[in-house]
């Protein structure tokens, strides 16, 4: 597709379960970003990839959160032992790698995670 | 550390009136500033950006933003608001990643 694709669009799980959220970026975009957005708040940075490697994972809240991008395209955000506080919309974005980081990010529609 | 602040949670304007949504920034080095809009249950859509050059930047849907270095501001503006402009607006600053403000909810009333 032409845009950033995220699956699933909605995920309901029980506390303590494991969850995977997938992001398929725009073809040719080398940079990929994960954000978390709670209701009424701005997107909170989690991690970003440049190619296959995590360039900055300082936003991951704890070691229950992990993300991979093994082939430099699709990325998976993994959450272990989910807690009710993990409930949020998880946004993925991608961008071209331009000099001095001047490019805009293109966002997917998000994956809404609800932990019961 | 780079950051932006949006001092207003909510802005209300009447249709046809000009609108301003405020943003201030704090960066070390050159500021790369962005505005995004979010409609209900949707992802963020890019509106415009300032990288260098003219302080007045024009973007999508008739929006523009004015970069002011002395006031460290990057306010979003539109000369004549539409009801369909009602949405959540986010200011952002780019380094390696992109950091967003808390957002301003714009309501345009008929």
Interface residues (C-beta under 8 A of the other chain):
Chain A: X4 X33 X35 X40 X41 X42 X43 X44 X45 X48 X55 X56 X59 X91 X93 X100 X101 X102 X104 X105 X106 X107 X108 X109 X110
Chain B: X30 X32 X34 X36 X42 X43 X44 X45 X46 X49 X51 X90 X94 X95 X96 X97 X98 X99 X100 X101 X102 X103
